[in-house]
Amino acid sequence: MFYSIIYQSKAKAEFTIAQIDMMLLKAKQFNKTHNISGCIIYNGHKFLQIIEGQKADIIKLYAKIKADQRHENVITLIETSTHDTLWDDWSMAFYKFTGDATKDQHNHMLLDLYFNAVSDHQKSSEVYNILRENVSQLLTSNKQRIY
Ligand SMILES: Cc1cc2nc3c(=O)[nH]c(=O)nc-3n(C[C@H](O)[C@H](O)[C@H](O)COP(=O)(O)O)c2cc1C
């Protein structure tokens, strides 16, 4: 069995893209060595992240993430045991949408490809559906943002 958490949070204003990239590099290394997989989406002001792995590892990591001063208003969207992981290959896939139309469109396409490629069994899971629904909300609200 695995354990999955999806949460949303708000980036602190002073957190720059370069700092986010650095943080994600470190996170990827950590996650890889702890067999944690997942995906993080950043729309310029909010994060949406799924972390999946062994229950004890996920609970420990989530406690650290929640205490991280670089973001706030952390809201858990789902926290549950699962039979399989959605993002097996990824120690932490990162999709950032920051207002560059070409890059954003490309990232959108990659995300859609990934979402469509998972098994039918996974597509019917609650974790998948909560993630998909919230990604689409996050990216819709992104369009209203003025950069
Ligand atoms: C939005 C967000 C997502 C994060 N995701 C991860 C992650 O997936 N893996 C990770 O190791 N750290 C992640 N971090 C960083 C952790 O909060 C923390 O800084 C890191 O685990 C190092 O903690 P330590 O120095 O206490 O060991 C994230 C931070 C933020 C703000």
The ligand as an SDF file (V2000), in Angstrom:
LIG
                    3D

 31 33  0  0  0  0  0  0  0  0999 V2000
    5.4230   24.1540   -1.9220 C   0  0  0  0  0  0  0  0  0  0  0  0
    6.5340   23.3460   -1.3370 C   0  0  0  0  0  0  0  0  0  0  0  0
    6.7090   22.0150   -1.7230 C   0  0  0  0  0  0  0  0  0  0  0  0
    7.7460   21.2420   -1.2050 C   0  0  0  0  0  0  0  0  0  0  0  0
    7.8970   19.9460   -1.6170 N   0  0  0  0  0  0  0  0  0  0  0  0
    8.9220   19.2020   -1.1260 C   0  0  0  0  0  0  0  0  0  0  0  0
    9.1070   17.8420   -1.5170 C   0  0  0  0  0  0  0  0  0  0  0  0
    8.3650   17.2740   -2.3190 O   0  0  0  0  0  0  0  0  0  0  0  0
   10.1780   17.1720   -0.9990 N   0  0  0  0  0  0  0  0  0  0  0  0
   11.0440   17.7450   -0.1170 C   0  0  0  0  0  0  0  0  0  0  0  0
   11.9820   17.0770    0.3260 O   0  0  0  0  0  0  0  0  0  0  0  0
   10.8840   19.0230    0.2660 N   0  0  0  0  0  0  0  0  0  0  0  0
    9.8540   19.7570   -0.2120 C   0  0  0  0  0  0  0  0  0  0  0  0
    9.7010   21.0590    0.1930 N   0  0  0  0  0  0  0  0  0  0  0  0
   10.7060   21.6310    1.1230 C   0  0  0  0  0  0  0  0  0  0  0  0
   10.4170   21.2400    2.5610 C   0  0  0  0  0  0  0  0  0  0  0  0
    9.4110   22.0940    3.0710 O   0  0  0  0  0  0  0  0  0  0  0  0
   11.6910   21.3410    3.4120 C   0  0  0  0  0  0  0  0  0  0  0  0
   12.3040   22.5760    3.2240 O   0  0  0  0  0  0  0  0  0  0  0  0
   12.6740   20.2500    3.0380 C   0  0  0  0  0  0  0  0  0  0  0  0
   12.0650   18.9980    3.2150 O   0  0  0  0  0  0  0  0  0  0  0  0
   13.9700   20.3070    3.8650 C   0  0  0  0  0  0  0  0  0  0  0  0
   13.6510   20.2410    5.2060 O   0  0  0  0  0  0  0  0  0  0  0  0
   14.7800   20.0480    6.3520 P   0  0  0  0  0  0  0  0  0  0  0  0
   15.8180   21.0620    6.0320 O   0  0  0  0  0  0  0  0  0  0  0  0
   14.0550   20.2860    7.6270 O   0  0  0  0  0  0  0  0  0  0  0  0
   15.2400   18.6330    6.1880 O   0  0  0  0  0  0  0  0  0  0  0  0
    8.6540   21.8320   -0.2750 C   0  0  0  0  0  0  0  0  0  0  0  0
    8.4520   23.1600    0.1240 C   0  0  0  0  0  0  0  0  0  0  0  0
    7.4090   23.9270   -0.3890 C   0  0  0  0  0  0  0  0  0  0  0  0
    7.2430   25.3500    0.0280 C   0  0  0  0  0  0  0  0  0  0  0  0
  1  2  1  0
  2  3  1  0
  2 30  2  0
  3  4  2  0
  4  5  1  0
  4 28  1  0
  5  6  2  0
  6  7  1  0
  6 13  1  0
  7  8  2  0
  7  9  1  0
  9 10  1  0
 10 11  2  0
 10 12  1  0
 12 13  2  0
 13 14  1  0
 14 15  1  0
 14 28  1  0
 15 16  1  0
 16 17  1  0
 16 18  1  0
 18 19  1  0
 18 20  1  0
 20 21  1  0
 20 22  1  0
 22 23  1  0
 23 24  1  0
 24 25  2  0
 24 26  1  0
 24 27  1  0
 28 29  2  0
 29 30  1  0
 30 31  1  0
M  END
$$$$
